[in-house]
């Protein structure tokens, strides 16, 4: 099987979503030798921030000298981004071979189920010391929850998203995410609201597990906005650490990882403070308030695709020097998101907007978005460009462009902006 054939099989199953249990996944994994039972893992869920937390854990663990696996979603440009060892994407030949093997073991598996089984098998055969695994949706019924004994479970945030699968109450959503807590395990979470905290505590009690709710251990000491980096200061010790990310939400994410390393040290790993510092400084995670300079035009790319993520973006943007530069917002969303709530939050900051269509069958009509935004901010300059490259070109004339919304849009923008020929024409 070629990589192109493997990709075709997978992409043909993106809408092949089964939420009726994990029996098929367990059956396929059994045929494959139960690789998920032979790897040590950190398991991460959350409405937002789980990708950043996974990237931070992976970076810190590599800095400590461990061979790491990393399984994340979604990908931005290439399917191979989802499965990495020591920060290196799986190559296309291995990807195709794994897909063929897993597909034979479980021909009725969905897109995400196939990828999850592939990742477990890849990490087990590579003999990773530890793998960082990101939940797809929710937690309790997510494919990744076949993991029986992670070294640590992490909940990064609880807010509204994926209501079709997780429900429309914070307590219900928290209960789904708390499902990754395992018998006798350890779970870390931020200082959640009472409504979200209750189900997490209940799950921990039922499973005789330990759970800790963490207030931010850091404050932002300084930001290097052009380079997309900031310095964090520990509130108690005064220690300063450089972080290869910017954004107010990263303070909570860094806290979870810092405390997570203490849990892992207790499980037999050796992660020094120097490794934490190096891992924080070296972390690289695209599409999260990512700042790119292309020929003097500054692009800020942020996959803020639900209300909580948009609120976090606005908090960071309003603190940045970019807010006063007359930025054009290039935006596109999917039809299963609360786009009205997001547009209301963004309206005070977006005086000039170009709406476009992400490359997905679920993309919202940009003309409909433009009509809704014009009612929220009648004086705004609004344009529609169905083609993403044309939307970026329209925005580039302002000198500062915010590309925000669906990760499909962010991935397309990254592909365009990394092409020297196209960038020179924008």
BELURCOR-V81341 format. One record per run of one state. SS is the DSSP state (A for helix, B for strand, O for the rest). FROM is the first residue (numbers start at 1). LEN is the number of residues. If there is no record, write none. Layout:
{{SS,FROM,LEN} {SS,FROM,LEN}}
//
This chain:
{{O,1,2} {A,3,9} {O,12,11} {A,23,9} {O,32,3} {A,35,3} {O,38,3} {B,41,5} {O,46,4} {A,50,14} {O,64,4} {B,68,4} {O,72,7} {A,79,4} {B,83,3} {O,86,2} {B,88,2} {O,90,2} {A,92,14} {O,106,5} {A,111,16} {O,127,3} {B,130,5} {O,135,8} {A,143,4} {O,147,5} {B,152,4} {O,156,7} {A,163,4} {O,167,3} {A,170,9} {O,179,7} {B,186,5} {O,191,3} {A,194,13} {O,207,3} {B,210,5} {O,215,3} {B,218,7} {A,225,3} {O,228,1} {B,229,6} {O,235,5} {B,240,4} {O,244,5} {A,249,18} {O,267,6} {A,273,10} {O,283,7} {B,290,5} {O,295,2} {B,297,6} {O,303,4} {A,307,13} {O,320,1} {A,321,4} {O,325,3} {B,328,5} {O,333,1} {B,334,1} {O,335,4} {A,339,9} {O,348,4} {B,352,4} {O,356,7} {B,363,1} {O,364,2} {A,366,11} {O,377,4} {B,381,4} {O,385,3} {A,388,9} {O,397,3} {B,400,6} {O,406,1} {A,407,11} {O,418,2} {A,420,6} {O,426,1}}
//
